[in-house]
Amino acid sequence: MSILLRHVEVDGRGVDVRITGSRIEAIAPHLDALGSDVVDGRGGALIAGLADHHLHLFAMAAELRSVRCSPAAVGGLAGLAAALSAAPADVHGWVRGVAYHEDVAGLLDAQALDRIHRDRPVRIQHSSGAVWFLNSAAIRATGLAAAHHPAVERDATGRPTGRVWRADDLLRSLLPAGDPPSLREVSRRLARFGIVAVTDATPRLDQERVDLFRAALASGELAQHVTLLGAPLGVDLQEPLLAAGPWKIVLADSELPGIDDLVSEIREAHSSLRPVAAHCVTSASLFLFLAALDEAGTLPGDRIEHAAVVPAPAIGMLAERNLRVVTQPGFLPDRGDRFAAGTPRAEHGDLYRCRSLLDRGIPVAMSSDAPYGPLDPWQVIAAAVDRLIPGGHTLGASEALTPARALESYLTPTRDPGGTPRRLSAGGAADLVLLHQPLGEALREPSCEQVNMVFVRGVPAT
């Protein structure tokens, strides 16, 4: 079967494009329509499909079954209590909340949650993904008191406070067994935005979780190409739809690793021919990682995830070490006011840098960090252009990009984030996005409403 896309714009030219199977067969004016299903593009741009270079697929699926607990969703403490009370429990009687921020009712713990929702086990994730809050019923149900793990925060008497820091794997092992959430709706949402490839940034995946990704791809539940930062070291994972990326290292500021341990982990990844992708959201974690790289050595493809704070002296250090950056300017309109309030004004230009990194030759790729940041890539592109934060103020105006440059970062392959943008060519993969308008017009006001059709491996995605 072939599909003929009539009257589309490719690289500024009006052409027809024929797709046969999973490849682009031809690009030329006035192609023969015989034997093809014809789609009239009406002059809209046809571009390569977008790649989100950092998100968390199963967390996105779980969020669809969760109570949203953000300040915008619940307001204050009374609104949180009402939302939890109205939430249906899962098959095991649990209530799961996401996107909580202390602006709602401070930093939660078991006592605070017990006061508003005592009867059912409740767990709520902070909007950063760094900590889970459990009420007393959840602590009892998980046996958390007996879990000897440094992530379990305890009071002076040794009892769990209800806060569990960066230990999703621990909680998963303590929760009732159940089927993993389906990725079908997540895949549909990605496709609606024009996203055809993703890098899942969840760290330290076990083989069972890797097999879940493989099964979702094989069944068609997940349409996108997937790269895994957390794929186990030593496993050769280079399949047509599923590949291992750099090894994810989380430098959590709540408990930064010792430099010797960090150097050892980098060397272990490099010995497996895996670059490293370091989660760095503060200058402390960034400089620690740079120091560790100086001991361990670098490998092409080593990169910084987030790079939320990059002091000016660090820019040259990143360039000298041939590092790349995968960042999320979409956090600026989402919660940039909080970042600005918690950062000295003189350092506002250090937040979510883009332009200054590119000017030094550092490859930069955009991403969402969904579900912790906004998924819509067109919203992220707009944020990279205007850098507006809630309240209408601009944060770091000198770091702004042109719409075309921001889009290009989404067009780079997952194996080369921030590298050469993918272009359409005969014989190339039919992972495509058809827009309603020519590209120049579409980028004047970036919006997901511009997306007309999406093709993943030559198949229209819905």
N, C-alpha and C positions, 0 to 999 in steps of 0.2 A: 504494500500500500504506500502511496506517496501523497504528500500534501503540497499544494502550490499556494504560496503566499503572494498574492498579486499586490502591486502598487505599494510597496514598502520602501522605507528609507534605510539604506545601509551605508554608513560612512558618508552621509550627506548626499548620496545618489539615489534616485528613484529606480528601483529594480524589482524583479520578481525573484523569489527564492523557492527552490523545490527541496523538500525533505523526503528522503526515502529511508525507511527504517529509522535507525538512530543517528543518521548522518545527514549533513547538508550535501545534496547531490550537485546543485548548480545555483549560481547567482548571476543573473544577466537580465537585461531588459527583454520583455516580451517572450517569456518562456512558453512552450507548448503546454496546454492544459490537459492534453489527452491522457486519460487514465488516472488523473489526480483529483483529489478533493480540493476544491478551490476556496480559499479564504481571501476576502478583499480587505487589505490592510488600510485602505483609504489614506495612504500617505503617511501613516504612522511609522515611527522608527522601529526597526527590528535590531535588537542588541543581544549580546551574549547574556545568558542567565546570570543572576547575581549570586555571590557566595558570601554567606555570613561566616566570618572567620573565628567566632567565639560565642558559643551558646551551650545550653544544657538541655538536650532533648527530653529525657525522661522527667526532669524537673518541670519542664514546660507542660508535659502531659499531666503530671500530678497536680499542677496549679489549676488545670481546668476542673478538677474535682475538689478544689479547696475554697475556703472562705477568704476573700480578700480583706485584709486588715490594715490597709494603708490609711494615713490620715484623711485622704480624699474620700475613701470608701466608708469609713466608720466615724470620722470626726474625733470624738474623745472617748473616754472610758465607758460612758453609757452606751454609745453607739457600738463599741466593741462587744459589750455584754449582749446587746440585742442581736448582733450579727451571729455570735456564737450560739445563742439560744435558738435562733431560727434555722441554723444550719442542720441539714440532714447528716446523720452519722453514716460511716461506711459499714460494711457487713460485719465488722468486728466491734462496732459501737464507738469508734473514734471520730473526733472532729479535728480536721487539719486546717490550719490557717497559714497564710503567706503574706508577704509584703508589709509586715509590721515595721513601724518606726517608733522610736521613743517619743516622738512628738504627740502620739496618741495618749500614752499614759506612763511615760518613763520606761526604764529598762525592766521588763517583766521578770518575775520569778514565780515559783509555785504558790507562795502565799498570795501574791497579787492576783493570779489566775483563779485561785480557789474562791476568792471573794466574789468573783463575777460568774464563775462557771465551775462548780464543784463536782457535779454528779457524773459527768461523762469524762473519759480521758481526752485531754486536749493537748495538741502540740502546735506551736505557732513558730514560723520561721521569720527571722529578721529580714528586712528588705535587702540587706547586703549578702545574705546567705551564710553569714559567719556564725550564727548562733541560733539554736532552737530553744524555745521556752516550753516547759512542761508543767502541767498542774499536778497536784498530789496523786490524783487517780491515774494519771499517765506514768508517774514515777513508780507507783505500785505495779501497774500492769506490765511495765518493762523490766521490773526488777533492777532498776537503775542503781539502787543503793549498793547492790553487790557487784556492780560493774567497776572493776578496778582499772580505770582508764583516765589519763590526764585531762581529757576533754570534759569530764564530768566535774562541774564546779561544785564545791562543798562548803558548808558553813563551818564555823569554829568547832562544832561538835562532830564534824565528819559526815553530816547528812547532806544529800544532794539539794542544792538550791532550786533546781528545776532548769538551770541553764546548762546547755551542752554545746561546747564550742567546736566548730569545724570537725564534726565527726558523723557525717551522714552514714558512713559505712557501719559505725557502731549502732546507731539508732535502727538502721535497717535490719541488723542482726537481732535486735531485741523486740521489734514489732511483730505482730501476728503475721504469719505467712499468708501471702495472697498473690494473685496474678499481677504482673507488672501492668502499669497503665498502657493502653493502646496509644500508638504514635500516629494513628490515622488522621485525627483532627489536627494535630500539630503539623503534619505533612501538608494538609490542605491549606492551613494558614500560611505556611511558608510559601507555597506555590502562588497563593493569591497576591503576595507581595513581590513575586518574581524571583524568589530564591530557589535555586536549583542544586546548590551544593552547600554543605555546612561542615564546620569543624566543631565537634562536641568536645568541650573543654573540661569535662568531669574527670578528676584525677583518679589514678590507681584503680582502674576497672579490673574486675576479675574476669576469668574466662566465661563464666555464666552470663555476665552482662554483655560481653562482646558477642556471645552467641545470640542474645536477644536482639541486638542490632542486626545481625546477619539474618535472623529469621524474619524480622520486620521488612527488610529489604527484599528477601526472597518471595514473601507473600504479596508484595505490592502495598502493604500497609504504609510503608515509608518509601516515597518516590525519589528523594534527593540522594545525591552522592554524599557519602559520610567519611570524614577523617576523624580519627580518635586520638586525642592527646593522652588519654589515660590507658591506651592499649598496653598490655603487659610487656615489659622488656624481654627481649630474647624471642619474641613471637614474630614470625615473618607474616605480616598482614598487609598484603598488597593485592587485593582482589579488585575486580572491575568496579564495584560500587562501594567497597569498604577498604580503608587503608589506615595504617598507623601514621600519626604525625609526630611532631616533637614530643618529648616526655614532659608532662606537666609537673611542675614543682610549685607548691603553694607556700609562699613566704608570708605566713599569717602574723600580723603585727601583735596579736595577742600572745604569741609564743614563737618568736623568731628562732630558727635553728642555730646551733653553733656553726661557725664557719667550717670546721673540720668535717662535720656531718654533711654540710651542703656541698663542699668540694667532693666528698666521696660519692654523693648521689649524682652530681654532674658527670664525674668520671665514669661511673657505672653506665649512665645513659649513653655517653659518647662511645664507650667501648662496644655498645650494641649498635653503633652507627645511627643513634637517634640524637638529633639536636635536643635542646631543652627549651621549654616555654615556661618562664618564671612569672608567677602571679606577684606583681609588685604594685601596691596602691599607695605607698608612702615613700618619701625619700630615704628613710632608714632601710626599708626592704630593698630598694633599688641599689643603694650603695653597697649593701651586704652582698647582693648578687654579683655586682661588678667586681668586688674584691674576690669573691669565690671563683669567678671566671678567670681572674688573673692567676690563680693557683692551679685550677683544673685545666685551663686552656679552652679555646673556643672551637666550635664546629660550624660550618656553614648551615644556616637555618636557625641558629640560636636566636631566641626572641624574648621580648618583654610582653606579658599580657597586662592589659589595662594601662600601665604607665600613667596612672591618675595624677601623680605629682612628679614632674621632672625639673629639678632646679637647673638653671642655665648652665652651670659648669658640667652637668651630666650629659648635655647634648653632645659635646665633643667626645666624651668617653664612650657613648653609644656608637658614634660614627667610627672611632678608632678600632673598636672591637667587632665591627661589621655586624652589629645586631640590627634586628628589625623590631617594629612595634605594632602590636594589635590593640587598638584602643576603642573607646566608646564615647564619642562626643554626644551621643543621645542621652547620656546622663545629665547634660547641662539643662535642657528644658524640663527634664523629669524631676531633678532634685538639686540643680546647681545652686539654688539659694542656700541650701544647707552646707554645701561645700564652701561657698563664699563666706558664710557666717563662721565656719570653723577654721578658716585659713586667713592669716594676716594679709592685708590688702596688697602688700608688696609682693606677695607670692601668688596672687591670682593668675598671673601670666604663666605660672608653672602648671596649672590645672589642664589636663587633657590637651596637651600640646599637639598640634598637627603641622602647621606651616613651618615653624622653626626646625622641626625634625626633617621635613622634606627638603628644606633649603640646605641642610648639611648632608644630603644624600642618603638619609636613613629611610628605608622602605617603611611605609605606614599603610596599614590596612584597617578598615572600619569593621565594626561588628556590633552586636546588640547586647551580649551577655544575658540574653533572655533565659529564664523569666525574670531576672533581676533588673534588667533594663528594658526599654521599649524595643519590641521586635521589628517594627516597621522600618526597613532600610531607608525609605524615602524621608522619614522623620529624622533619621540619623544624618542623612545627607544635608537636610535643611539645617540641622543643628550645627554641623561642621561649617556651614556657610554663614549663618547669622549669629551663632553662639549666644543666643538669648537664654536667660534663666527665668524661672517664675518671677513675676513682677515686672518683666519687660526690660530688665537691665542686660547689658552685654558683658560677658566675662571673657577676657583675653581676646580682644578684637584683633590683635596682630596675628593670632593663630588661625584666623579664618581662611577657608579654602574657597575656590570657585566651585560652583555646582559640578562642572565637568570633572574637575580633579577629585572631588569627593566621590562621585559615581565611579570613577576609574578604580578606586580602591576596592569597591565591591565586585569589579569585573576581573580581579586578579585570581588566579587559581588557588585552591586551598593548599596545594603543595608549595606555593610561592606567594604567600600573602604580601601585598605591597609591591610585587614584582611587575612584570609586563602584563598589562590588561589583555584579556582575551578578545580577539576580533573574529568576525565571521569570515569563513572561507570555505570553498568547495572541498568536501572531504572531511570537514571539521564536525565536531559533535553538535547534534541538534538539540542543545540545551539553550533555549532562546526565550526572550521576552519581547512581545509585540506591544508597543505603546499606542495610545490613541492619537498622539500628535508627533510631528517631527521632534527630534531630540532637543534641538535648541529651544523650542517652545515649551517642551515638557520640563526642562530644567529651570525655566524662569520661576516656576513655583513647584518645587519637587513635592509630589504627592502620590500615594499608592493608587489614587483614582485614575492616574495615567495608564495603569497596567490594563491592557486589553486581553491578551492571551499569554499563556506560559506553556512552553513545551519542555518536557524533561525526557531526554533520550528519544526525541521525535514524537512523543505522545502528548496530546493536550492534557494539561494538569487541571484538575478541578478541586 
